[in-house]
Amino acid sequence: MQNNQLIRLKAWFKAYTHSFLTGDTQTDSPLVLKIAHTARVCDNMCLLGRSVDLTDGQMCLAETVGLFHDLGRFEQYRRFRTFNDRQSANHARLSIDVLNQTAVLETLAADEKTTIIDAIRFHNAPALPGDQPPAGTVFMRLIRDADKLDIWKVFADYCRHHQRPEPAIVQHLADLPRWEENIVKAIVEKRMARFQDMRSLNDFKLLQLSWVFDLNYPETFRQAKKRGDLAAIARSLPEDRILRQVIGIISNRLDEAVFTRPES
């Protein structure tokens, strides 16, 4: 893939996403957040891509995956007024629908288009399929890591400033002094928690912390540690013995991954 193709796709993305904006600050706020999120995910894709020595053409492909991974969010919010996939539609599938309906990828090579579509299709899946070729899997893993890094940043910024999160971002979950046992159990067992188990804002925070068990690249762990977003989210949780144990498990996982040298 060539850089001039990426430039064209970025221009198309800007025109498409801005067509959803109404000019009303409150109405547009969730969509403006998604536009900014996309830009940072693209930056993360470049950072992580360089860490695994992608070629120039592969870097353009990686950034395109980042550019379009949440494309369906805009139609989702206009149609359903939520970013909650369980209450509306799978935003990855919506993203692919938009790409197919607009034919914006038609100038790319067939294998490049397939790589982009497949990476978007699985970027929000509970797990990656086991039957994918390694050449495509790398982009699936990159987008899952790049997306998590920025989702942590967005939510951690609310926590740092003691601000109420944008309701659409936290799926309209209530800020209750409780947390679900299944969410805690998942972290204790060192696995990702499930979206369907969330009942409160604390569950949302814990679920995000559990994502450390689904990271793929050493640079992702290093960035997660360096940026401090997970620590900020953890500090915003209530003071409780069980939650301290959970936070300790998350912190240990991060430290182990950062300070363990890969085998040569």
Rosetta blueprint (number, residue, H / E / L):
1 M L
2 Q L
3 N H
4 N H
5 Q H
6 L H
7 I H
8 R H
9 L H
10 K H
11 A H
12 W H
13 F H
14 K H
15 A H
16 Y H
17 T H
18 H H
19 S L
20 F L
21 L L
22 T L
23 G L
24 D L
25 T H
26 Q H
27 T H
28 D H
29 S H
30 P H
31 L H
32 V H
33 L H
34 K H
35 I H
36 A H
37 H H
38 T H
39 A H
40 R H
41 V H
42 C H
43 D H
44 N H
45 M H
46 C H
47 L H
48 L H
49 G H
50 R H
51 S H
52 V L
53 D L
54 L L
55 T L
56 D H
57 G H
58 Q H
59 M H
60 C H
61 L H
62 A H
63 E H
64 T H
65 V H
66 G H
67 L H
68 F H
69 H L
70 D L
71 L L
72 G H
73 R H
74 F H
75 E H
76 Q H
77 Y H
78 R H
79 R H
80 F H
81 R L
82 T L
83 F L
84 N L
85 D H
86 R H
87 Q H
88 S L
89 A L
90 N L
91 H H
92 A H
93 R H
94 L H
95 S H
96 I H
97 D H
98 V H
99 L H
100 N H
101 Q H
102 T H
103 A L
104 V L
105 L L
106 E L
107 T L
108 L L
109 A L
110 A H
111 D H
112 E H
113 K H
114 T H
115 T H
116 I H
117 I H
118 D H
119 A H
120 I H
121 R H
122 F L
123 H L
124 N L
125 A L
126 P L
127 A L
128 L L
129 P L
130 G L
131 D L
132 Q L
133 P L
134 P H
135 A H
136 G H
137 T H
138 V H
139 F H
140 M H
141 R H
142 L H
143 I H
144 R H
145 D H
146 A H
147 D H
148 K H
149 L H
150 D H
151 I H
152 W H
153 K H
154 V H
155 F H
156 A H
157 D H
158 Y H
159 C H
160 R H
161 H L
162 H L
163 Q L
164 R L
165 P L
166 E L
167 P L
168 A L
169 I L
170 V L
171 Q L
172 H L
173 L L
174 A L
175 D L
176 L L
177 P L
178 R L
179 W L
180 E L
181 E H
182 N H
183 I H
184 V H
185 K H
186 A H
187 I H
188 V H
189 E L
190 K L
191 R L
192 M L
193 A L
194 R L
195 F H
196 Q H
197 D H
198 M L
199 R L
200 S L
201 L H
202 N H
203 D H
204 F H
205 K H
206 L H
207 L H
208 Q H
209 L H
210 S H
211 W H
212 V H
213 F H
214 D H
215 L L
216 N L
217 Y L
218 P H
219 E H
220 T H
221 F H
222 R H
223 Q H
224 A H
225 K H
226 K H
227 R H
228 G L
229 D H
230 L H
231 A H
232 A H
233 I H
234 A H
235 R H
236 S L
237 L L
238 P L
239 E L
240 D L
241 R H
242 I H
243 L H
244 R H
245 Q H
246 V H
247 I H
248 G H
249 I H
250 I H
251 S H
252 N H
253 R H
254 L H
255 D H
256 E H
257 A H
258 V H
259 F H
260 T L
261 R L
262 P L
263 E L
264 S L
